[in-house]
């Protein structure tokens, strides 16, 4: 398979499951206090070090970015 074919297959695979994956995880942080605690700990470390931008790029549905955007 060529690189171009691999990229096309990857995009098709992602596009096939993206909506259902986002729906599956939409309320996941509400159900996982340990994950919220880890995110809060990380945010505390960032703030203690002087703050600054934090990026969650290409790591899923964007739910972590949304969490930080709405709370921190």
C-alpha positions as CSV (number, residue, x, y, z in Angstrom):
1,X,0.0,0.0,0.0
2,X,1.3,3.5,-0.8
3,X,1.5,6.2,1.7
4,X,-1.3,8.0,-0.1
5,X,-3.5,4.9,0.2
6,X,-2.6,4.5,3.8
7,X,-3.6,8.0,4.6
8,X,-6.9,7.7,2.7
9,X,-7.7,4.5,4.6
10,X,-6.9,6.1,7.9
11,X,-9.1,9.1,7.1
12,X,-11.9,6.8,6.1
13,X,-11.6,4.7,9.2
14,X,-11.6,7.8,11.4
15,X,-14.6,9.4,9.6
16,X,-16.5,6.1,10.0
17,X,-16.3,6.1,13.8
18,X,-15.7,9.7,14.8
19,X,-19.3,10.6,15.6
20,X,-20.1,7.4,17.5
21,X,-16.7,7.7,19.4
22,X,-17.5,11.3,20.4
23,X,-21.0,10.3,21.5
24,X,-19.6,7.4,23.6
25,X,-17.1,9.7,25.4
26,X,-19.2,12.8,25.6
27,X,-20.1,12.4,29.3
28,X,-17.1,10.2,30.3
29,X,-15.6,12.7,32.6
30,X,-18.8,12.9,34.5
31,X,-18.4,9.2,35.2
32,X,-14.7,9.1,36.0
33,X,-13.7,11.2,39.0
34,X,-10.2,9.8,38.9
35,X,-9.6,11.2,35.4
36,X,-11.0,14.6,36.5
37,X,-8.6,14.5,39.5
38,X,-5.7,13.8,37.2
39,X,-6.7,16.7,34.9
40,X,-7.0,19.0,37.9
41,X,-3.6,18.0,39.2
42,X,-2.0,18.6,35.8
43,X,-3.7,22.0,35.6
44,X,-2.3,22.8,39.0
45,X,1.2,21.9,37.9
46,X,0.8,24.2,34.9
47,X,-0.4,27.1,36.9
48,X,2.3,26.6,39.6
49,X,4.9,26.8,36.8
50,X,3.6,30.1,35.7
51,X,0.7,29.0,33.5
52,X,0.8,29.1,29.8
53,X,-1.0,27.4,26.9
54,X,-1.6,23.7,26.9
55,X,-2.7,21.9,23.8
56,X,-4.5,18.7,23.4
57,X,-4.0,18.1,19.7
58,X,-4.9,14.9,17.8
59,X,-5.8,13.1,20.9
60,X,-9.4,12.0,20.3
61,X,-12.6,13.8,20.4
62,X,-11.5,17.1,22.0
63,X,-13.2,16.3,25.3
64,X,-10.2,17.2,27.4
65,X,-9.8,20.5,25.6
66,X,-13.5,21.2,26.2
67,X,-13.1,20.3,29.9
68,X,-10.2,22.7,30.4
69,X,-11.9,25.4,28.4
70,X,-15.0,25.2,30.5
71,X,-13.4,25.0,33.9
72,X,-9.9,26.3,33.9
